[in-house]
Structure formats: C-alpha cells, structure tokens
Amino acid sequence: MRKGFTLIEMLVVIGIIAILMGAGMAAYSSAARKAQQARAREVVSNVATALSAVYQSEGSFPRRVMAQGSDGEVTPEVAYELAKRKAMSLTYDTDKKKTTGADRCGVLTPWAQDVVKRSSGSGSMDGQKVPSGGTVKDHRVHFAVDTEGRGIVNASVGGESVRVRSSAVAWCCGPDGKMYPYSEGLRHGCSYSWSEQQVVR
C-alpha cells in the first residue's frame, strides 16, 4: 500500500524551502549592494580622471569648475563643461549648453541615477526622493581641484578637511544620501577617488 506525506514531513520540506529562499535573497541583496558600491567608486573615479584630463590638455580648469572651491558639486553646468570637452561620456546638447537625459541633474550616485532614469520628465529633479535615502541633490558627486598647481588638493569632505596628492579628486555619499566626514565615510558606504596612501598627514 502506498503512503502519502505526513503533515510533519510537509512542514519540514516547506521549512527547508523557506530557509533556502531566505539565504538566496540575502545573497542577492548583498551582491546588489556590492555592485552599486562598485558603480559609485567608478563614478567618482571617472569624475576625478575627467577633471585631471581637462587640466592636462588645457593647462587650467574651466571657470565653472574653479568657481566651486574645495567642495563643489558636479552640477549640470560643471557636467556640461566635462561633456563638451569629451572628458566624460555624458549626454548633452551643444545648442542649449546643458546636459540632457539621465545626466540633466549633473553627475549622480548610482542610487539617484536609477531614480532619474525612471523619470520621463525634463524638469528639475533635485528634490525627488531616492528610495535608499536623501534626495537626488544629496546624491550629487562632489569634487575639489588643485587651484594652486602644487599637486595637492585641499578638499572639505563632510566638513572635514582632507589634503590629497592629486590634481583633482571626487567623492560621493553612500546609499543613505548623507555626506559624512572623511574619517567616517567608508563605514557608511561613501566612495572616494583617492586611496589612503594619497592623503597627506
């Protein structure tokens, strides 16, 4: 005579499936988080490289870049300066002299880029909420450049002064949209274009 599953056996199987699904979801979530962090590091690295490339080719930084000081944001205007010089692959309109599409808010972290890409509107999105925290404006990449030509950048990162050996640096907040001081930033998922070895103590 053929026997069916008992209720206890069924519950055990369901429990095992639930555990496996939970582990799979946790692994997927962790992988997605790491991928977003890698994208953020790539974005800040690209901004710093683009700024340095413009300086190398022109012998000076664009006026809009210099006007930002030691803690500037890559606004649509600054992004346009980099785009028209082909220093970064950003979408822009030469006639209107501005960035367009997903780049219309400037250079953003991956968390905010996803929000802007999903929006079809062409107006300002600075105040739009980012699901992981903060607004689109909070997720704009920051930068500082060597204004004196000494090979040292004086940056103000979340209110903390940092001196870095470079011609240009960039950094951004983590998923929560908050800009922490440099000494705390990595613990909160902030990304920097420089290594610890470049910091002048």
N, C-alpha and C positions, 0 to 999 in steps of 0.2 A: 504494500500500500504506500502511495506517495504522500509525503508530509509537506506542508507549506511552511513558510517562515513564521516563527513566533513573533509576538509583539516586541519582546525584548531584542531579538535579533534585528528586527526592522529598525528599532530605535538606535541600536549600536551602529548600524550601517549609515543611518541618517546623521548621527553624531560624527562619524568619521568623515563623511562628505562635507559637513559644515566646517570641520577643522581644516580640511584641505582647501576649501574655498576661502576661508579666512586667511590662511597662510599665503595663498596665491594673490589675494587682494592686497595684503600687506607688502608683498614683494613687488607687485606692480606699482603701488603707491610710492615705495622707496625709489624704484627705478625712475619713475616720472619726475620725482623731486630732484634726483641727481642729474637728470637730463636738463631740467630747467636751470639748475645751478651752472651746469657746463655752458649753456647758452648765454647766461648772464656774464660769465667770465669772458666768453668770446666777444660779446658786445662791447664791454669796457676795453678789452684789448684792441678791438678794431678802431674804437674812437681814439685811443692814445696813439696808435700807429698812424691813423689818418692825419691827426694834428701834427705829428712829427714829420710826416712825409710832406705836408704843405710847407712847413718851416724849412725843410731841407731844400725843396725845389724853389721857393720864393725868397728865402732869406729873412722872412718875417711872418708873423701870424696875421691873419685877416683882422681888420679893425673890430669887427663884431666879436671875435674871439678874445682879443686883448681887453675889450671893454668889460668882460665878465669877471676879471680879477682872479683871486685864488680859489674861489669856489663857485664856478659858473655852471650853468645848466646847458646841455645841448638842446637849446630851444629850436623851433622850426627855422629861425633865422640863421643860427650857427650851423644847423644841419645843412641848410641850403649852401652855405659857404663851402662846406666839405663836399657836398654833392656836385656842385658846378665845377669844382676842381678835380672831379673824378677820384677823390681820395677815399670815398666810401660808396658802396652800391646802394644809394638811396633814390627813391622816386622823386622827381622834381619837375617843375615847369619853369623853363627859362624865361618865357614871356611874363609870367606873373611873379617871377623871382621868389618862388616858395616851394617847399616840399609838398608832396601830394600823397594821396592814398594812405597806406598804413604809417607813412613817415610824416604825416601832416602835423603831428604833435611833437616832433623832434625825435631824438633817439631815446627809446624807452627800454625798460627791462622786459624780458620775455613775458612776464605775468601781465603787464599792461599792453604789450604788443598784441597779445591774444584778444584782449578786450576791444582794441581799436580795429583790428582786422574783422571782428564780427559785426562792427557797426558800419552801416552803409552811409550814414550822414556825413556831410562835409564841414559841419560847424565845429566849434571848439569842443574838445572832449576833456579838457583839463580837470573838470570837477567830477567826471564819471568815476564811479566806484569800481575798484578792482576786487574780485572775489576773495583773494588771499589777504587783502588789507590795503588801506590807503586809497588814494585817488590816482588817476593817470598822471597828474602833475608830480605827485610824490615819487612816481616811478621813473622820472626822467633821469638820464645819466648825467652825472656831474663831472667836471674836469678842471684842471689847472694847468697852466703852461709856465715855462721858464721865461719870464719877462725881461730878465737881465742878461741872458745869454751866458750864464755861468755853468750850465749843465745841472743845475739844482732847481727843483720845483718846490715852492712853498705852497702847500695845499691845506685848506681848512676842511677837514673831514668830520662832519657832525659836530663842529665846534672845537675839535681837537686839531692842533697844528702839527703837520707832518712834513718833513723835508725829505724829498726823494731824488736820487740821482737819475735824471731823465730830462728830456726837453718838454715832455707833455705826459700827463697822467690822467686816468679816468677811473671813476668808481660808481657804484650804484647800490641801492638798498636791496634787502632781501625780499622775500615774498610778502612780508607784513607791511611794506611801504614806509617803514621808519628808517631814518638815517641816524645810525649810531656813531659814536666816536670811534676812530680807527682801532683803538685798543680793544673795543668790544665787538666790532663789526662782524668779524668772521664767525663768532659764536651765534650770530643772528642771521647768517646767510648773506651778508653783504659781499660784494665782489670788488676786487681791486686789480688794476692793470699792472701793478708792480709786485715784486717779491719782497720779502722781509729783508733780504740782503741789500736791496737798493735804498733802504731807509737810513738816513744819516742821523746818528745819535749824538 
